[in-house]
Amino acid sequence: MKPYPLGIDNPYIVKGVFGTSRWAIYRREDFQKIATFPNQFVAYECRRAIIEHEQSAWNQWLKKILFD
């Protein structure tokens, strides 16, 4: 998987929750809400952590397939 430095083609969207001061992470493909957060910074940091976790899991799986 590639990193998403500018959020282009990012599989997760961070948007403000309408009518509140909270922020939420949604899946881009089906717009399913994953979680809500008290502010935008926490939401973006969580999205970054989710992407990094998925990338590390993908890399471990790929190494296992190729080198084992």
C-alpha positions as CSV (number, residue, x, y, z in Angstrom):
1,M,0.0,0.0,0.0
2,K,1.1,3.5,-0.6
3,P,1.2,6.3,2.0
4,Y,-1.4,9.0,1.6
5,P,0.5,12.2,2.2
6,L,-2.1,14.6,0.9
7,G,-5.2,12.5,1.5
8,I,-5.6,11.8,-2.2
9,D,-7.2,8.4,-2.6
10,N,-7.2,7.9,1.1
11,P,-9.5,5.1,2.2
12,Y,-10.7,7.1,5.2
13,I,-12.3,10.5,5.4
14,V,-12.3,12.8,8.4
15,K,-15.4,15.1,8.5
16,G,-17.1,17.3,11.1
17,V,-20.3,15.8,12.5
18,F,-23.2,18.0,11.5
19,G,-24.7,20.1,14.4
20,T,-21.8,19.3,16.8
21,S,-18.2,20.3,17.4
22,R,-17.1,16.6,17.1
23,W,-15.3,15.0,14.2
24,A,-15.6,11.5,12.7
25,I,-13.7,9.0,10.6
26,Y,-15.7,7.4,7.7
27,R,-14.7,4.7,5.2
28,R,-14.5,6.3,1.7
29,E,-16.1,3.4,-0.2
30,D,-19.3,3.0,1.8
31,F,-19.2,6.1,4.0
32,Q,-19.6,3.9,7.1
33,K,-18.7,5.8,10.3
34,I,-15.8,4.2,12.2
35,A,-15.5,6.5,15.2
36,T,-16.1,10.0,16.5
37,F,-13.6,12.3,18.3
38,P,-13.7,15.5,20.3
39,N,-11.6,17.5,17.9
40,Q,-10.1,17.5,14.4
41,F,-6.5,16.9,15.5
42,V,-7.4,13.6,17.4
43,A,-9.4,12.4,14.4
44,Y,-6.6,13.0,12.0
45,E,-4.0,11.3,14.3
46,C,-6.3,8.3,14.7
47,R,-6.7,8.0,10.9
48,R,-2.9,8.2,10.5
49,A,-2.5,5.4,13.1
50,I,-5.2,3.2,11.3
51,I,-3.4,3.6,8.0
52,E,0.0,2.9,9.5
53,H,-1.4,-0.2,11.2
54,E,-2.9,-1.5,8.0
55,Q,0.3,-0.9,6.1
56,S,2.4,-2.8,8.6
57,A,-0.1,-5.7,8.6
58,W,0.0,-5.7,4.8
59,N,3.9,-5.6,4.8
60,Q,4.1,-8.5,7.3
61,W,1.7,-10.6,5.2
62,L,3.6,-9.8,2.0
63,K,6.9,-10.8,3.6
64,K,5.5,-14.0,4.9
65,I,4.2,-14.9,1.4
66,L,7.3,-14.0,-0.4
67,F,10.1,-15.1,1.9
68,D,8.7,-18.1,3.9
